[in-house]
């Protein structure tokens, strides 16, 4: 009887220990999934209609097309054979299990600061919480000499930093949480920091005023995030959570960031990101804006309302845009973005604005903003000359003071959109 009781007690202890281990794994898997969302892993390592994390996304680069890898736990096609240290080296140093270097289309220079604790949670998630995908992703085959992956060693020495995340001293915890998310998992600098001659980010953290100072991505102007003087913390939080706020709606690459990453993050982390961005010195100049914004806005709005002697660009605006963006160019808060002072509108490079006019834009559906707001494209309705006239008016009306757009610039964008 005593022996039987002992066996029962031992079985109970084993069962309890197994249950505790399962609970620990479940918690790590949930944390790793959240961190993978924060790192936007789905956007690059999945393709539309394909299996999650199966890779195969074609990423255009000046050196050629780079295909994202399969990061599912399949042992042959994916990363199923990776140890945790090998996984960490791939994420933070860009070194594969076979010792070869990844290309920095994988933002490992930014991921370098991810903590060991978060790396562990990510590893547990990808090994135990992700379904294996047996199909191999296409091989990346760049032109010589970029096909020689060993050359990335020199690039890494020149342009990456082997340093852990460095929090600020004497600031609220949410500022440092936001700093961590922006500098590491969010890899915001990979798009919002200008690039150098080696296609490297000119700064990897806030130690340089070039960090998050804006730039270009695939021809699109990318706004600076330093300080964001015209947006409040709540404006930024709303934009990240829903893809829209009182000033703007997402377009271009940022649409995918909100869809795959930001909308899945909790309110505290989104607020922390916004608080951190607001804490940065706003030392980037406000470009292409008129000094007397309010007076110039009223002047344009009054002229459009009277409707006399409108030029071609103004007529095109009234016939195609005014119903949503209004005569004052300020749109409808939280619904239709403002054109009066919009970053994409007044950027030196008009490519982003031309893209939106030609192919339209659509906000993602998110829990806090489930309705999809869509702007139709006008590629089939307007000629290149008409698009140029419309864009020129939008860039010079109200408080805007950006250079004119030429039909040749529109033709170039239209041709790029026609490419497969």
Buried (B, 14 or more C-beta within 10 A) or exposed (E): EEEEEEEEEEEEEEEEEEEEEEEEBEEBBBBBBBBBBBBBBBBBBBBEEBBBBBBBBEBEBEBBEBBBBBBBBBEEBBBBEBEBEBBBBBBBBBBBEEEEBBBBBBBBBBBBBBEEEBBBBBBBBBBEBBEBBEBBBEEBEBEEEBEEBEEBEEBBEEBBEEEEBBEEEEBEEBBBBBBBBBBBBBBBBBBBBBBEEEEBBBBBBBEEEBBBBBBBBBBBBBBBBBBBEEBEBEBBBBBBBBBBBBBBBBBBEBBBBBBBBBBBBEEEBBBBBBBBBBBBEBEBEEEBBBEEBEEBBEBBBEBBEEEEEBEBBBBBBBEBBBEBBBBBBBBEEBBBBBBBBBBBBBBEBBBBBBBBBBBBBBBBBBEEBEEEBEBEBBBEEBBBEBBBBBBBBBBBBBBBBBEBBBBEBBBBBBEBEEEE
